[in-house]
Amino acid sequence: MKITICASIDFAFKIKEIVEKLENDGHSVEIPMTAKKIIDGELSMDDFQKEKNQNGDGAFRKIKFDVIKKHYKLIGESDAILVINCDKKGIENYIGGNTLMELGFAHVLDKKIFLLNPIPEISYKDEIVAMQPIILNGDLSKIK
């Protein structure tokens, strides 16, 4: 299965770990551009954070490299997405704004949606529930 990973960039090294497991299970995997740069050592997390702070927010990189449209295209070319939703900002199983959009893209494109962990208790929980994701509870072997 061809799977596109959707996650906060803060989870870059968790993405790497999961990609290795999925590829070992025979899946083809695409990851967010910035996460790939961090994993490949082309961009450090410190430099990424400095860039965000210098530009006042995280929009700079998204605009400069057109990452939202590029990730949409990856989702469109995939069979499924896997949302890596770990704890962040004091929220268990965090799903941020960008990942929520990617969930929506996958939903309207009729792609399978997998969540690594349960849906977080957040204001847009109902929207995530309505997309009927498959909750893996950390078990990647459930991806079929």
Contact map, one row per residue, 1 for C-alpha under 8 A:
111000000000000000000000011100000000000000000000000000000000000000000000000001110000000000000000000000000000000000000000000000000000000000000001
111100000000000000000000001111000000000000000000000000000000000000000000000001110000000000000000000000000000000000000000000000000000000000000000
111110000000000000000000001111000000000000000000000000000000000000000000001001111100000000000000000000000000000000000000000000000000000000000000
011111000000000000000000000011100000000000000000000000000000000000000000011001011100000000000000000000000000000000000000000000000000000000000000
001111100000001000000000000011110000000000000000000000000000000000000000000000001111000000000000000000000000000000000000000000000000000000000000
000111110000000000000000000000110000000000000000000000000000000000000000000000001111000000000000001001000000000000000000000000000000000000000000
000011111010001000000000000000010000000000000000000000000000000000000000000000000011100000000010001000000000000000000000000000000000000000000000
000001111111000000000000000000000000000000000000000000000000000000000000000000000001100000000011011000000000000000000000000000000000000000000000
000000111111000000000000000000000110000000000000000000000000000000000000000000000000000000000000000000000000000000000000000000000000000000000000
000000011111000000000000000000000000000000001000000000000000000000000000000000000000000000000000000000000000000000000000000000000000000000000000
000000111111111000000000000000000000000000000000000000000000000000000000000000000001010000000000000000000000000000000000000000000000000000000000
000000011111111100000000000000000011011000000000000000000000000000000000000000000000000000000000000000000000000000000000000000000000000000000000
000000000011111110000000000000000000001000000000000000000000000000000000000000000000000000000000000000000000000000000000000000000000000000000000
000000000011111111000000000000000000000000000000000000000000000000000000000000000000000000000000000000000000000000000000000000000000000000000000
000010100011111111100000000000100010000000000000000000000000000000000000000000000001000000000000000000000000000000000000000000000000000000000000
000000000001111111110000000000000000001000000000000000000000000000000000000000000000000000000000000000000000000000000000000000000000000000000000
000000000000111111111000000000000000000000000000000000000000000000000000000000000000000000000000000000000000000000000000000000000000000000000000
000000000000011111111100000000000000000000000000000000000000000000000000000000000000000000000000000000000000000000000000000000000000000000000000
000000000000001111111110000010000000000000000000000000000000000000000000000000000000000000000000000000000000000000000000000000000000000000000000
000000000000000111111111000000000000000000000000000000000000000000000000000000000000000000000000000000000000000000000000000000000000000000000000
000000000000000011111111100000000000000000000000000000000000000000000000000000000000000000000000000000000000000000000000000000000000000000000000
000000000000000001111111111110000000000000000000000000000000000000000000000000000000000000000000000000000000000000000000000000000000000000010000
000000000000000000111111111110000000000000000000000000000000000000000000000000000000000000000000000000000000000000000000000000000000000000000000
000000000000000000011111111000000000000000000000000000000000000000000000000000000000000000000000000000000000000000000000000000000000000000000000
000000000000000000001111111000000000000000000000000000000000000000000000000000000000000000000000000000000000000000000000000000000000000000000000
100000000000000000000111111100000000000000000000000000000000000000000000000000000000000000000000000000000000000000000000000000000000000000000000
111000000000000000000111111110000000000000000000000000000000000000000000000000000000000000000000000000000000000000000000000000000000000000000000
111000000000000000000110011111000000000000000000000000000000000000000000000000000000000000000000000000000000000000000000000000000000000000000000
011110000000000000100110001111100000000000000000000000000000000000000000000000000000000000000000000000000000000000000000000000000000000000000000
011110000000000000000000000111110000000000000000000000000000000000000000010000000000000000000000000000000000000000000000000000000000000000000000
000111000000001000000000000011111011000000000000000000000000000000000000000000000000000000000000000000000000000000000000000000000000000000000000
000011100000000000000000000001111111000000000000000000000000000000100010000000000000000000000000000000000000000000000000000000000000000000000000
000000000000000000000000000000111111100000000000000000000000000000100010000000000000000000000000000000000000000000000000000000000000000000000000
000000001000000000000000000000011111110000100000000000000000000000000000000000000000000000000000000000000000000000000000000000000000000000000000
000000001001001000000000000000111111111000000000000000000000000000000000000000000000000000000000000000000000000000000000000000000000000000000000
000000000001000000000000000000111111111100000000000000000000000000000000000000000000000000000000000000000000000000000000000000000000000000000000
000000000000000000000000000000001111111111100000000000000000000000000000000000000000000000000000000000000000000000000000000000000000000000000000
000000000001000000000000000000000111111111111000000000000000000000000000000000000000000000000000000000000000000000000000000000000000000000000000
000000000001100100000000000000000011111111000000000000000000000000000000000000000000000000000000000000000000000000000000000000000000000000000000
000000000000000000000000000000000001111111100000000000000000000000000000000000000000000000000000000000000000000000000000000000000000000000000000
000000000000000000000000000000000000111111110000000000000000000000000000000000000000000000000000000000000000000000000000000000000000000000000000
000000000000000000000000000000000000111111110000000000000000000000000000000000000000000000000000000000000000000000000000000000000000000000000000
000000000000000000000000000000000100110111111011000000000000000000000000000000000000000000000000000000000000000000000000000000000000000000000000
000000000000000000000000000000000000010011111111000000000000000000000000000000000000000000000000000000000000000000000000000000000000000000000000
000000000100000000000000000000000000010000111111100000000000000000000000000000000000000000000000000000000000000000000000000000000000000000000000
000000000000000000000000000000000000000000011111110000000000000000000000000000000000000000000000000000000000000000000000000000000000000000000000
000000000000000000000000000000000000000000111111111000000000000000000000000000000000000000000000000000000000000000000000000000000000000000000000
000000000000000000000000000000000000000000111111111100000000000000000000000000000000000000000000000000000000000000000000000000000000000000000000
000000000000000000000000000000000000000000001111111110000000000000000000000000000000000000000000000000000000000000000000000000000000000000000000
000000000000000000000000000000000000000000000111111111000000000000000000000000000000000000000000000000000000000000000000000000000000000000000000
000000000000000000000000000000000000000000000011111111100000000000000000000000000000000000000000000000000000000000000000000000000000000000000000
000000000000000000000000000000000000000000000001111111111101000000000000000000000000000000000000000000000000000000000000000000000000000000000000
000000000000000000000000000000000000000000000000111111111000000000000000000000000000000000000000000000000000000000000000000000000000000000000000
000000000000000000000000000000000000000000000000011111111000000000000000000000000000000000000000000000000000000000000000000000000000000000000000
000000000000000000000000000000000000000000000000001111111101000000000000000000000000000000000000000000000000000000000000000000000000000000000000
000000000000000000000000000000000000000000000000000111111100000000000000000000000000000000000000000000000000000000000000000000000000000000000000
000000000000000000000000000000000000000000000000000111111111000000000000000000000000000000000000000000000000000000000000000000000000000000000000
000000000000000000000000000000000000000000000000000100111111110000000000000000000000000000000000000000000000000000000000000000000000000000000000
000000000000000000000000000000000000000000000000000000001111111000000000000000000000000000000000000000000000000000000000000000000000000000000000
000000000000000000000000000000000000000000000000000100101111111100000000000000000000000000000000000000000000000000000000000000000000000000000000
000000000000000000000000000000000000000000000000000000000111111111100000000000000000000000000000000000000000000000000000000000000000000000000000
000000000000000000000000000000000000000000000000000000000111111111110000000000000000000000000000000000000000000000000000000000000000000000000000
000000000000000000000000000000000000000000000000000000000011111111100000000000000000000000000000000000000000000000000000000000000000000000000000
000000000000000000000000000000000000000000000000000000000001111111000000000000000000000000000000000000000000000000000000000000000000000000000000
000000000000000000000000000000000000000000000000000000000000111111100000000000000000000000000000000000000000000000000000000000000000000000000000
000000000000000000000000000000000000000000000000000000000000111111111100000000000000000000000000000000000000000000000000000000000000000000000000
000000000000000000000000000000011000000000000000000000000000111011111110000000000000000000000000000000000000000000000000000000000000000000000000
000000000000000000000000000000000000000000000000000000000000010001111111000000000000000000000000000000000000000000000000000000000000000000000000
000000000000000000000000000000000000000000000000000000000000000001111111100000000000000000000000000000000000000000000000000000000000000000000000
000000000000000000000000000000000000000000000000000000000000000001111111110000000000000000000000000000000000000000000000000000000000000000000000
000000000000000000000000000000011000000000000000000000000000000000111111111000000000000000000000000001000000000000000000000000000000000000000000
000000000000000000000000000000000000000000000000000000000000000000011111111100000000000000000000000001001000000000000000000000000000000000000000
000000000000000000000000000000000000000000000000000000000000000000001111111110000000000000000000000000000000000000000000000000000000000000000000
000100000000000000000000000001000000000000000000000000000000000000000111111111000000000000000000000000000000000000000000000000000000000000000000
001100000000000000000000000000000000000000000000000000000000000000000011111111111000000000000000000001001100001000000000000000000000000000000000
000000000000000000000000000000000000000000000000000000000000000000000001111111100000000000000000000000000100100000000000000000000000000000000000
000000000000000000000000000000000000000000000000000000000000000000000000111111100000000000000000000000000000000000000000000000000000000000000000
111100000000000000000000000000000000000000000000000000000000000000000000011111111000000000000000000000000000001000000000000000000000000000000000
111000000000000000000000000000000000000000000000000000000000000000000000001111111000000000000000000000000000001100000000000000000000000000000000
111100000000000000000000000000000000000000000000000000000000000000000000001001111100000000000000000000000100001111000000000000000000000000000000
001111000000000000000000000000000000000000000000000000000000000000000000001001111110000000000000000000100100001111000000000000000000000000000000
001111000000000000000000000000000000000000000000000000000000000000000000000000011111000000000000000000000000000011110000000000000000000000000000
000011100000000000000000000000000000000000000000000000000000000000000000000000001111100000000000001000000000000011110000000000000000000000000000
000011110010001000000000000000000000000000000000000000000000000000000000000000000111110000000000000000000000000000111000000000000000000000000000
000000110000000000000000000000000000000000000000000000000000000000000000000000000011111000001110000000000000000000111000000000000000000000000000
000000000010000000000000000000000000000000000000000000000000000000000000000000000001111100011100000000000000000000001000000000000000000000000000
000000000000000000000000000000000000000000000000000000000000000000000000000000000000111111111100000000000000000000000000000000000000000000000000
000000000000000000000000000000000000000000000000000000000000000000000000000000000000011111111100000000000000000000000000000000000000000000000000
000000000000000000000000000000000000000000000000000000000000000000000000000000000000001111100100000000000000000000000000000000000000000000000000
000000000000000000000000000000000000000000000000000000000000000000000000000000000000001111110000000000000000000000000000000000000000000000000000
000000000000000000000000000000000000000000000000000000000000000000000000000000000000001111111100000000000000000000000001100000000000000000000000
000000000000000000000000000000000000000000000000000000000000000000000000000000000000011101111100000000000000000000000001100000000000000000000000
000000000000000000000000000000000000000000000000000000000000000000000000000000000000111100111110000000000000000000001111000000000000000000000000
000000000000000000000000000000000000000000000000000000000000000000000000000000000000111110111111000000000000000000000001000000000000000000000000
000000110000000000000000000000000000000000000000000000000000000000000000000000000000100000001111101100000000000000000001000000000000000000000000
000000010000000000000000000000000000000000000000000000000000000000000000000000000000000000000111111100000000000000000000000000000000000000000000
000000000000000000000000000000000000000000000000000000000000000000000000000000000000000000000011111110000000000000000000000000000000000000000000
000000010000000000000000000000000000000000000000000000000000000000000000000000000000000000000001111111000000000000000000000000000000000000000000
000001110000000000000000000000000000000000000000000000000000000000000000000000000010000000000011111111100000000000000000000000000000000000000000
000000000000000000000000000000000000000000000000000000000000000000000000000000000000000000000011111111110000000000000000000000010000000000000000
000000000000000000000000000000000000000000000000000000000000000000000000000000000000000000000000111111111000000000000000000000000000000000000000
000001000000000000000000000000000000000000000000000000000000000000000011001000000000000000000000011111111100000000000000000000000000000000000000
000000000000000000000000000000000000000000000000000000000000000000000000000000001000000000000000001111111110000010000000000000010010000000000000
000000000000000000000000000000000000000000000000000000000000000000000000000000000000000000000000000111111111000000000000000000000010000000000000
000000000000000000000000000000000000000000000000000000000000000000000001001000000000000000000000000011111111100000000000000000000000000000000000
000000000000000000000000000000000000000000000000000000000000000000000000001100011000000000000000000001111111111110000000000000000000000000000000
000000000000000000000000000000000000000000000000000000000000000000000000000000000000000000000000000000111111111110000000000000000010000000000000
000000000000000000000000000000000000000000000000000000000000000000000000000000000000000000000000000000011111111000000000000000000000000000000000
000000000000000000000000000000000000000000000000000000000000000000000000000100000000000000000000000000001111111000000000000000000000000000000000
000000000000000000000000000000000000000000000000000000000000000000000000000000000000000000000000000000000111111100000000000000000000000000000000
000000000000000000000000000000000000000000000000000000000000000000000000001001111000000000000000000000000111111110000000000000000000000000000000
000000000000000000000000000000000000000000000000000000000000000000000000000000111000000000000000000000000110011111000000000000000000110000000000
000000000000000000000000000000000000000000000000000000000000000000000000000000011110000000000000000000100110001111100000000000000011110000000000
000000000000000000000000000000000000000000000000000000000000000000000000000000011110000000000000000000000000000111110000000000000000111100000010
000000000000000000000000000000000000000000000000000000000000000000000000000000000111100000000000000000000000000011111110000000000000111110000000
000000000000000000000000000000000000000000000000000000000000000000000000000000000111100000000000000000000000000001111100000000000000001111110000
000000000000000000000000000000000000000000000000000000000000000000000000000000000001110000001000000000000000000000111110000000000000001111000000
000000000000000000000000000000000000000000000000000000000000000000000000000000000000000000001000000000000000000000111111000000000000001110000000
000000000000000000000000000000000000000000000000000000000000000000000000000000000000000000001000000000000000000000101111100010011000001000000000
000000000000000000000000000000000000000000000000000000000000000000000000000000000000000000111110000000000000000000000111110010000000000000000000
000000000000000000000000000000000000000000000000000000000000000000000000000000000000000000110000000000000000000000000011111010000000000000000000
000000000000000000000000000000000000000000000000000000000000000000000000000000000000000000000000000000000000000000000001111110000000000000000000
000000000000000000000000000000000000000000000000000000000000000000000000000000000000000000000000000000000000000000000000111111000000000000000000
000000000000000000000000000000000000000000000000000000000000000000000000000000000000000000000000000000000000000000000000011111110000000000000000
000000000000000000000000000000000000000000000000000000000000000000000000000000000000000000000000000000000000000000000011111111111000000000000000
000000000000000000000000000000000000000000000000000000000000000000000000000000000000000000000000000000000000000000000000001111111100000000000000
000000000000000000000000000000000000000000000000000000000000000000000000000000000000000000000000000000000000000000000000000111111110000000000000
000000000000000000000000000000000000000000000000000000000000000000000000000000000000000000000000000100100000000000000010000111111111100000000000
000000000000000000000000000000000000000000000000000000000000000000000000000000000000000000000000000000000000000000000010000011111111100000000000
000000000000000000000000000000000000000000000000000000000000000000000000000000000000000000000000000000000000000000000000000001111111000000000000
000000000000000000000000000000000000000000000000000000000000000000000000000000000000000000000000000000110010000010000000000000111111100000000000
000000000000000000000000000000000000000000000000000000000000000000000000000000000000000000000000000000000000000010000000000000011111110000000000
000000000000000000000000000000000000000000000000000000000000000000000000000000000000000000000000000000000000000111100000000000011011111000000000
000000000000000000000000000000000000000000000000000000000000000000000000000000000000000000000000000000000000000111100000000000000001111100000000
000000000000000000000000000000000000000000000000000000000000000000000000000000000000000000000000000000000000000001111110000000000000111110000000
000000000000000000000000000000000000000000000000000000000000000000000000000000000000000000000000000000000000000001111100000000000000011111110110
000000000000000000000000000000000000000000000000000000000000000000000000000000000000000000000000000000000000000000111100000000000000001111100000
000000000000000000000000000000000000000000000000000000000000000000000000000000000000000000000000000000000000000000011000000000000000000111110000
000000000000000000000000000000000000000000000000000000000000000000000000000000000000000000000000000000000000000000010000000000000000000111111100
000000000000000000000100000000000000000000000000000000000000000000000000000000000000000000000000000000000000000000010000000000000000000101111110
000000000000000000000000000000000000000000000000000000000000000000000000000000000000000000000000000000000000000000000000000000000000000000111111
000000000000000000000000000000000000000000000000000000000000000000000000000000000000000000000000000000000000000000000000000000000000000100111111
000000000000000000000000000000000000000000000000000000000000000000000000000000000000000000000000000000000000000001000000000000000000000100011111
100000000000000000000000000000000000000000000000000000000000000000000000000000000000000000000000000000000000000000000000000000000000000000001111
